[in-house]
Structures are given as C-alpha cells and as structure tokens.
Amino acid sequence: MGPRARFEGHPGAGPLGQDGRLGGQAEAIPQGAQREVTAPAAGGGGKDRIDVSGRVTKQAQLRSALTTLCANLRPGEMLPSERQLCDDYRVSRMTVREVLGQLESEGVITRIPGKGTFVAERVARSRLHMASFSDDMRRLGRTPGTVVLHTDFAVPPPATVTALGLGANVQAFHLVRLRLADGLPMSIDDGWYRADLLPDLLDQELTQSLYALFARAYDCPIDRAEQSVRAVAADERHAGWLGTETGSPLLAFDRISYSRDRAVEHAQSWYRADRYQVYMTVSAEDS
C-alpha cells in the first residue's frame, strides 16, 4: 500500500462563525451588541426584588438570582450593568460588586473593563481516566462532534516509531481530527495507528469514537494508556483550527494506548485551556 493523503471537505472546516461554532449556524451575538437581558426577580413578582425581611441576606438572594440568570444565558451574553442590577434588585452597588466578584472568581462570569460583564465559557472538567473523547463529553452532558482534517499512510516520526514498536520504514495510519463539544472547538487529536493491528482503518467512518471502533471491528479494546500533559502556547495552525488567538494557553497531551499490551495508538492532543480542565484524586503513598 503506497503513501496516500486525503484532506476531508466538510462544511465546518472553514472559518468559525461569530459564536465560535463551526459553520456559524447558531445565532451569533457579538459582545458589543448583545440582546437585551432582563434580570429575573429574586423573590417573586413584587415591587421589591429582594426580600427585606432579613430571613435571607440580600447578598445571598442576589447571588441566587444572578446564578439562575447566567444558567439561562449563552456563553458570551452580557449581563445587566451594575446600575441596572442595583435598580432592579434595590441593593447597594457594594452588594452587587461583591456578588459579581464571587461569580467571577468561580468562573461563572467574565468582566471586561469598558465593555461589561459576560457569561463565561462553560469549562469541561474531566477526571483523568480511560475514556474516549466522545464518552467523556457525553458524561459531562456535552454533545461531541468530529471534523476529519487530514488522513495519511506514511512512515511516522522517530518518536512514534519508538512508541509503537515499529521497524525501520514501516508505515502507519495518520489521522488528524478536530473535536467539538456542543459545536465549539475543544481539541485537536493528531494520532498514528498500527496498520497491522487496524487494517484499512482509513476506510472506516472516522468521525465516530475510535476506541469503540477498535473494540468492535478489530477486537483491539483499549485497556490502558500512558499519558503526559503539559501547558503550551497555541501556534498559528492550532490557533486557527481551535478558533483562538496565537499564543493562547493549551493543554498538550501525549498518549500511548495499548490493547492487551500491544501499542495501538500514539497520539498528541491539544485542548483549549479555557474550555477544558483535568482533575485527579491523589493520596499519600507508603514510604
């Protein structure tokens, strides 16, 4: 099988829409021209939006109301101004600023000087464990998507030859994909795959979960992986694919995946750090 390369045409492979989603089909609301947002009542439909009986502090009531408001808005939409919040809820500007500061520190909102306060991007928080991207996003309540950017059958770089245990000049399948969550670019996966274990891989439907495909079609279930993660700055190519600025922070993963102690995949992935976090549970080891 000789070298071949294929670049996939896809409606979403072009420029990002104004809302950051591929294809730009969702309604775009630029930060400078958000639709008008009316603050919800914190304690019913009465004239005073905040219950002044003292049973619950004004700050707690305002926090509850603004948390509900943010949950009903899309990322990037503008909240009412501080003055409007003071008028709507009949609270002091100090109370408003205190609550907004709390929500900003928790990543619920973003405040941009001279522009206003906006609903922050939703961040996918993933525990380090064995799971495909598709399964991970579904577990987090997100809708996964995939755009195939490049396929190839070629001799991999030296690091991949070593990782997969290949001989000299042995070719492998190369696949680059853009991974989406709720239509927004989340990561780029750049992987090499053993051709002897996964014959005709590039003829398969490559937008599906590869790990599920390996188990179903090739009897190669991925049962363990070795993975490292580091922080990097987005280069021009990755920034373009991910819809972010050159130099923006990314989480870079390097992973070797195994099936029954056979290295099947060597992949590098770059995740937008503003949309993806990893967490882990650690414990003291016996000394």
C-alpha positions, 0 to 999 in steps of 0.5 A, a space after each residue: 500500500 503506497 503513501 496516500 493523503 486525503 484532506 476531508 471537505 466538510 462544511 465546518 472546516 472553514 472559518 468559525 462563525 461569530 459564536 465560535 461554532 463551526 459553520 456559524 449556524 447558531 445565532 451569533 451575538 457579538 459582545 458589543 451588541 448583545 440582546 437585551 437581558 432582563 434580570 429575573 426577580 429574586 423573590 417573586 413578582 413584587 415591587 421589591 426584588 429582594 426580600 427585606 425581611 432579613 430571613 435571607 441576606 440580600 447578598 445571598 438572594 442576589 447571588 441566587 438570582 444572578 446564578 439562575 440568570 447566567 444558567 439561562 444565558 449563552 456563553 458570551 451574553 452580557 449581563 445587566 450593568 451594575 446600575 441596572 442590577 442595583 435598580 432592579 434588585 434595590 441593593 447597594 452597588 457594594 452588594 452587587 460588586 461583591 456578588 459579581 466578584 464571587 461569580 467571577 472568581 468561580 468562573 461563572 462570569 467574565 468582566 471586561 473593563 469598558 465593555 461589561 460583564 459576560 457569561 463565561 465559557 462553560 469549562 469541561 472538567 474531566 477526571 483523568 481516566 480511560 475514556 474516549 473523547 466522545 464518552 467523556 463529553 457525553 458524561 459531562 452532558 456535552 454533545 461531541 462532534 468530529 471534523 476529519 482534517 487530514 488522513 495519511 499512510 506514511 512512515 511516522 516520526 522517530 518518536 512514534 516509531 519508538 512508541 509503537 514498536 515499529 521497524 525501520 520504514 514501516 508505515 502507519 495510519 495518520 489521522 488528524 481530527 478536530 473535536 467539538 463539544 456542543 459545536 465549539 472547538 475543544 481539541 485537536 487529536 493528531 494520532 498514528 495507528 498500527 496498520 497491522 493491528 487496524 487494517 484499512 482503518 482509513 476506510 472506516 467512518 472516522 468521525 465516530 469514537 475510535 476506541 469503540 471502533 477498535 473494540 468492535 471491528 478489530 477486537 483491539 479494546 483499549 485497556 490502558 494508556 500512558 499519558 503526559 500533559 503539559 501547558 503550551 502556547 497555541 501556534 498559528 495552525 492550532 490557533 486557527 483550527 481551535 478558533 483562538 488567538 496565537 499564543 493562547 494557553 493549551 493543554 498538550 497531551 501525549 498518549 500511548 494506548 495499548 490493547 492487551 499490551 500491544 501499542 495501538 495508538 500514539 497520539 498528541 492532543 491539544 485542548 483549549 485551556 479555557 474550555 477544558 480542565 483535568 482533575 485527579 484524586 491523589 493520596 499519600 503513598 507508603 514510604 
